[in-house]
């Protein structure tokens, strides 16, 4: 039997190590995909740490139910190597992107099409072994998406940073207030959001990030304005320059400072969608919330239907590619460290 090489988590809060196991054989509706690319996501850092930051010194344990060694990675694209007996043999050899947000298939959320909300989820690279490997076993062929003529790097990243940004922005489409839009946080998801927003909205797109390099990259890629949230009196200046703030805000960072900034620069009657998971606590005086008529919605990854919508837009050439850097799969820990240190602009995509 052929062997599968993986960059695996063998201990929480420790570097990934290469592990070698027998390549699994697909059963029933399962599909074995030979991985060509897998994107590196900030969520991979939380899984490696074994916790999420709840703020106030509290942590959410994310290790429960996980068996080590475990393979991270959920932005996957590759070639179908083998299929189970319930899958047509014609699928073998097809180039596919892999939707990783897989539910149990039986609960109320799954039957409603919201597998990304499933309490018994089987997320690739989160709950079951993922894409930092030569192969991945996908539970069902229905989670495979055609991506031709897109580059394989772009196809892989659409499955997390892409569908997350797209789904978050969808929560702002068709609102009555559409003067302006602010995107906070210009990591891999935020840069995707900037690209998608230009295809989905008519209003000018403003960005905010602590990194000067990220702001400069965003301006070169279509942002109308860019702000540094740490600049003195920047909130007062924004409220003046925008005539009262932003009608729509997406926080792709999701930490205490980014949320405080988002709420401060949101206009009366505005909406903030929070999609980042950097962690911490958020508080807002009830009177201020009510007087401002502010809407705040949390959002994490899209549905399989939204992934198909996004892929159709991208394949039709309606979405501009975003900054990406291709690196060897064996160097994944190096790039995890770089991402943790805030030294990555755009998305790192790992290649086998």
C-alpha positions in Angstrom: 0.0 0.0 0.0 1.2 3.5 -0.8 2.3 5.7 2.0 0.9 9.2 2.9 3.2 11.9 4.3 1.6 14.4 6.6 2.7 17.5 8.5 1.0 16.6 11.8 0.3 18.0 15.2 1.8 15.5 17.6 1.6 17.8 20.7 -0.5 20.9 21.3 1.4 24.2 21.5 4.4 22.5 19.7 5.8 22.5 16.1 4.3 20.2 13.5 6.2 17.1 12.6 6.2 14.8 9.6 4.3 11.6 10.1 4.0 8.7 7.6 1.0 6.4 7.4 -0.7 4.1 5.0 -2.8 6.0 2.4 -6.5 5.4 3.4 -8.8 3.6 0.9 -12.1 5.3 0.3 -15.3 3.5 1.3 -18.9 4.1 0.2 -19.2 7.8 -0.9 -15.7 8.7 0.1 -13.1 10.2 -2.2 -9.3 10.2 -1.9 -7.8 13.5 -3.2 -4.1 13.9 -3.9 -3.3 17.3 -2.6 -1.7 19.8 -4.9 -2.2 22.9 -2.8 -3.4 23.8 0.7 -3.7 27.3 2.1 -2.4 28.3 5.5 -5.1 30.0 7.7 -4.9 31.9 10.9 -7.4 29.3 12.4 -4.6 26.7 12.0 -2.7 28.6 14.7 -5.6 28.3 17.2 -5.9 24.6 16.6 -2.1 24.2 17.1 -2.3 26.1 20.3 -5.2 24.0 21.5 -7.4 26.9 22.6 -9.2 30.0 21.6 -8.9 33.3 23.5 -12.1 34.2 25.3 -10.6 37.3 26.9 -10.1 38.1 30.6 -7.6 35.3 30.9 -10.1 32.7 29.9 -9.6 30.1 27.2 -11.8 27.8 25.2 -10.4 24.3 25.0 -10.3 23.2 21.4 -8.6 19.8 22.0 -11.6 17.8 23.1 -12.3 14.9 20.9 -9.1 15.3 18.9 -6.7 12.3 18.5 -3.1 13.0 17.9 -1.3 12.9 15.6 -3.6 15.2 13.7 -3.3 16.9 10.3 -4.3 20.5 10.0 -5.1 22.4 6.8 -8.5 23.1 5.3 -7.9 25.1 2.1 -7.5 22.2 -0.3 -7.3 21.6 -4.0 -6.0 18.6 -5.8 -6.7 15.6 -8.1 -9.0 12.7 -7.3 -6.8 9.6 -7.0 -9.4 7.0 -5.9 -13.1 6.8 -5.1 -15.4 4.6 -3.0 -17.8 2.1 -4.6 -20.7 4.6 -4.4 -18.9 7.2 -6.5 -18.7 7.0 -10.4 -15.2 5.9 -11.5 -15.2 8.8 -14.0 -14.4 11.2 -11.1 -10.9 9.7 -10.9 -8.4 12.1 -12.3 -10.6 15.2 -12.0 -9.1 18.4 -10.6 -11.2 19.6 -7.7 -11.3 22.1 -4.8 -12.5 20.6 -1.5 -15.2 22.2 0.6 -14.0 21.4 4.2 -17.0 22.6 6.4 -18.7 19.2 6.5 -21.5 18.4 9.0 -23.0 15.2 10.3 -25.7 15.3 7.6 -28.5 14.4 9.9 -29.2 17.3 12.3 -31.5 20.2 11.8 -28.7 22.6 10.7 -27.3 20.1 8.1 -30.7 19.4 6.6 -31.2 23.2 6.4 -28.0 23.5 4.3 -26.1 25.0 7.2 -23.5 22.3 7.7 -21.0 24.9 8.9 -23.2 25.3 12.0 -23.3 21.5 12.8 -22.5 20.7 16.4 -21.2 17.2 15.3 -19.2 18.6 12.5 -16.5 16.8 10.6 -14.5 19.8 9.4 -11.4 18.8 7.4 -8.3 20.0 9.2 -10.3 20.9 12.3 -12.1 17.8 13.4 -10.8 15.2 11.0 -7.5 15.0 9.2 -7.0 17.8 6.6 -4.7 19.1 3.9 -1.1 19.5 5.2 -0.4 16.1 3.6 0.0 14.3 0.3 -3.6 13.1 0.4 -6.9 13.8 2.1 -9.9 11.5 2.6 -13.1 13.4 1.8 -16.3 12.0 3.3 -18.5 12.5 0.2 -17.9 13.4 -3.5 -20.5 16.1 -3.2 -18.0 18.3 -1.4 -15.8 18.5 -4.5 -16.0 21.6 -6.7 -14.8 22.0 -10.3 -12.5 25.0 -10.5 -11.2 25.2 -14.1 -10.0 27.6 -15.5 -8.9 29.1 -12.2 -5.3 28.6 -10.9 -5.1 25.9 -8.4 -3.8 28.3 -5.7 -6.8 30.5 -6.0 -9.2 27.5 -6.1 -7.8 26.2 -2.8 -8.0 29.5 -0.9 -11.6 30.1 -2.0 -12.7 27.2 0.2 -12.0 29.1 3.5 -10.7 32.6 3.3 -12.8 33.0 0.1 -16.1 31.6 1.3 -15.6 33.3 4.7 -15.1 36.7 3.1 -17.9 36.1 0.6 -20.4 34.9 3.2 -19.6 37.9 5.5 -20.1 40.4 2.7 -23.4 38.7 1.7 -24.8 39.7 5.1 -24.5 43.3 3.9 -26.0 43.0 0.4 -29.3 44.8 -0.2 -29.4 46.8 3.0 -31.2 50.1 2.6 -28.1 52.0 3.8 -25.3 51.6 1.2 -23.2 54.8 1.3 -19.9 53.2 2.2 -18.1 50.1 3.4 -15.2 49.5 5.7 -13.1 46.3 5.9 -11.0 45.9 9.1 -8.0 43.5 9.0 -6.1 42.8 5.8 -4.8 39.3 6.3 -5.7 36.5 3.9 -9.4 36.8 4.5 -9.5 40.6 4.5 -7.6 40.8 1.2 -10.1 38.3 -0.3 -12.9 40.5 1.1 -11.5 43.6 -0.7 -11.4 41.7 -4.0 -15.0 40.4 -3.6 -16.4 43.7 -2.3 -15.4 45.4 -5.5 -17.5 42.8 -7.4 -20.5 42.8 -5.0 -20.9 46.5 -4.1 -21.0 49.8 -5.9 -20.0 52.0 -3.0 -16.3 52.9 -2.3 -14.4 50.4 -0.2 -12.3 51.6 2.7 -9.8 49.5 4.6 -8.1 49.7 8.0 -5.1 47.8 9.3 -2.2 48.3 11.7 0.3 47.2 9.0 1.5 49.9 6.6 2.5 47.3 4.1 -1.0 45.7 4.2 -2.7 49.2 3.7 -0.4 49.9 0.8 -1.2 46.6 -0.9 -4.9 47.2 -0.4 -4.7 50.6 -2.0 -2.8 49.1 -5.0 -5.6 46.5 -5.2 -8.6 48.8 -5.4 -9.3 50.2 -1.9 -10.4 53.9 -2.1 -9.0 54.8 1.3 -6.9 53.2 4.0 -6.7 54.1 7.8 -4.3 53.1 10.6 -6.6 52.4 13.6 -3.7 53.3 16.0 -3.3 56.8 14.6 -4.1 59.5 17.2 -7.7 61.0 16.7 -8.3 58.7 13.8 -11.9 58.0 14.9 -12.8 61.7 15.0 -11.2 62.2 11.6 -13.1 59.2 10.1 -16.5 60.4 11.4 -15.8 63.8 9.9 -14.5 62.5 6.5 -17.4 60.0 6.2 -20.2 62.3 7.4 -21.0 60.2 10.4 -19.2 56.9 9.9 -19.7 53.7 7.8 -23.0 52.2 7.0 -21.4 48.8 6.7 -18.4 47.3 8.4 -16.8 43.9 8.3 -14.3 43.0 11.0 -11.9 40.4 9.6 -9.6 40.6 12.7 -12.1 39.9 15.5 -10.3 41.1 18.6 -11.1 43.6 21.3 -9.4 46.5 19.6 -10.7 45.9 16.2 -14.3 45.5 17.5 -14.0 48.7 19.6 -12.8 50.5 16.4 -15.6 49.0 14.3 -18.4 50.1 16.6 -16.8 53.6 17.0 -16.7 54.3 13.3 -20.1 52.6 12.4 -22.8 55.1 11.4 -26.2 55.4 13.1 -28.3 52.5 11.7 -25.1 50.8 10.6 -24.2 47.1 10.7 -21.0 45.4 11.8 -20.3 41.8 10.7 -17.6 40.1 12.7 -15.8 37.3 11.0 -12.3 37.2 12.6 -11.4 34.9 15.4 -8.3 36.5 17.0 -10.3 36.4 20.3 -11.0 38.4 23.4 -14.1 40.0 24.8 -16.4 42.7 23.5 -18.7 45.0 25.5 -21.0 47.8 24.4 -23.2 50.0 26.6 -26.9 49.0 25.9 -28.0 52.7 25.7 -25.3 53.4 23.1 -26.3 50.3 21.1 -30.0 51.1 21.1 -29.5 54.9 20.4 -27.2 54.1 17.5 -29.6 51.4 16.2 -26.5 49.3 15.6 -26.7 45.7 14.3 -23.8 43.3 15.1 -23.7 39.8 13.5 -21.2 37.1 14.0 -20.2 35.0 11.0 -17.8 32.1 10.4 -17.3 30.3 7.1 -20.0 29.9 4.4 -22.2 27.0 3.3 -21.7 24.6 0.5 -24.2 26.5 -1.6 -22.3 29.7 -1.0 -19.1 28.0 -2.0 -20.7 27.0 -5.3 -21.9 30.6 -5.7 -18.4 32.0 -5.1 -16.7 29.5 -7.4 -19.1 30.4 -10.2 -18.3 34.1 -9.8 -14.5 33.3 -9.8 -14.7 31.0 -12.8 -16.6 33.7 -14.7 -13.7 36.0 -14.2 -15.6 38.4 -12.0 -13.2 38.3 -9.0 -9.6 39.6 -9.1 -6.9 37.3 -7.7 -5.5 38.4 -4.3 -1.9 38.4 -3.1 -0.6 34.9 -2.5 2.8 33.3 -1.9 3.5 29.6 -2.8 5.8 27.7 -0.5 6.8 24.0 0.0 4.5 21.9 2.2 7.5 20.8 4.2 8.0 24.4 5.3 4.6 24.8 6.9 5.9 25.3 10.4 8.1 28.1 9.3 5.2 29.9 7.7 3.0 29.3 10.8 5.6 31.1 12.8 5.7 34.0 10.2 1.9 34.3 10.3 1.9 34.3 14.1 4.5 37.1 14.0 2.3 39.2 11.7 4.9 39.0 8.9 2.6 37.6 6.2 0.6 39.8 3.7 -2.0 37.9 1.8 -2.2 34.1 1.8 0.5 31.5 2.1 -0.3 28.5 -0.1 1.6 25.2 0.5 2.6 23.0 -2.5 3.3 19.3 -2.6 
